Amino acid sequence: MIESQNTEWKQSWRDEYLKWICGFANADGGTLMIGKNDQGEVVGLANAVRLLEDIPNKVRDILGIVVAVNLHTQAGLDWLEIVVEAYPSPISYKGEYHLRSGSTKQELRGAALDRFLLRKLGRHWDGVPVPYVTMADLEPRAIQSFRKLAGKSGRLGTESLAESDAVLVEKLHLTEGRFLKRAATLLFHADPEKFTTGACVKIGFFRTDSDLLYHDVIEGDLFTQVEKTLDLLLTKYLRAGISYQGTQRLERFPVPEAALREALINAIAHKDYGALIPIQISVYDHKLLIWNAGQLPPDWSLARLMAKHSSQPANPDIARALFLAGKIESWGRGIDLIRNTCLDYGSPAPRFDCDSAGFWVEFAFPALAAVAPPKKSDEGLGEGLGEGLGDSPQSRLLQLIRAKPMISIAEMSQHLNISTTAVEKTIKRLKAKGALQRIGSARSGHWRVLENSK
């Protein structure tokens, strides 16, 4: 037998163990056994009979709860069993809140304490009312954008959509009495960070984990953040593979847009906004990672999350509005949808993970050739730009650069399946013909395809 989420052994009684009882009451309940060593062996209590009366009284007076204390005897040795039930309301020890998590006890502070108290009171972070914010502070454009999206999705009746902004926001359950909820400031305020630090998305392109090449910060209401983030990912951060069917040019991204959108929406709906940390998207040559602050409930594991495909959104008011706007396809199937969309697209299945601070989804890129390998030798790259590029290797090189302006010569060599020397010769010819220009340094600059190349 070993200690677990619901059991703890102590050789003797100390009043500080009231914190452990507090932790059990705030979690799923549990049993504290006094008179057993770390191996679960009975070592006995000399004062077991006195403690049988003292412990219940101290628990009642200090924690305000009732526990069952049972006396047991084994091989002539007394030990106590303290059985603690889970309490629906938050229990404190002298103003401190403790929680049993796994086989350890944690004192809750800051954002973790806020989350705990809200959960115990049946509230969510996004449902807390915000004083001094009125309908006049919300962005009419954002509300109108929601009307169009909800009308297109068909998930909100025409009568509701025809209501005034104030009535519509009330029907979305974004008010409490005369106050607007936090969710309203995130969904419809032009500057949500005025009320919630970190209510934005950060994207960065990394050469290595410590080598950031460039980045963007996307701000504004949540609907704007979703669309701007996806647009930046597809136009600036992700390199599309280019192929041809006859004269038709085809582009294929390493991750399907639908999977990216669902992962981003999940991050927004499940994010712990109380942590005051932006959603972070890290893009590399071979993978893309989306991270959002948040923690699994105490009795959850990643395996359980995967088995259920998705947990209840941490911000149900935000999630409801996103669903009505057609941004969330279905309830509780986010992980399944992301995985299946990638597999149907021919991309590797994404990897999901969680740590003490938040959740990760990692999209690994398939082996992707941005252009077809040249059919000619290294030296046969063509001379006559003015004769029309068509599908020549020079055209493919320019297409590579258009897709990824910061691409390196080594990457060009890999995608074109030619030597770096041949790439450098081609670049020299394109520069001489006024089709290509280098902006900035060799390390931090980028390429620019000039109008002549058309």
Secondary structure, 3 states (H helix, E strand, C coil): CCCECCEEEECCCCHHHHHHHHHHHHCCCEEEEECECCCCCECCCCCHHHHHHHHHHHHHHHHCCCCEEEEEEECCEEEEEEEECCCCCCCCECCECEEEECCEEEECCHHHHHHHHHHHCCCCHHHCEECCCCHHHCCHHHHHHHHHHHHHHCCCCHHHHCCCHHHHHHHCCCEECCEEEHHHHHHHCCCHHHCCCCCCEEEEEEEECCEEEEEEEECCCHHHHHHHHHHHHHHHHCCCEEEEECCEEEEECCCCHHHHHHHHHHHHHHCCHHHCCCEEEEECCCEEEEEEECCCCCCCCHHHHHHHCCCCCCCHHHHHHHHHCCCCCCCCCHHHHHHHHHHHHCCCCCEEEECCCEEEEEEECCCCCCCCCCCCCCCCCCCCHHHCCCCCHHHHHHHHHHHCCCCCHHHHHHHHCCCHHHHHHHHHHHHHCCCEEEECCCCCCEEEECHHHC
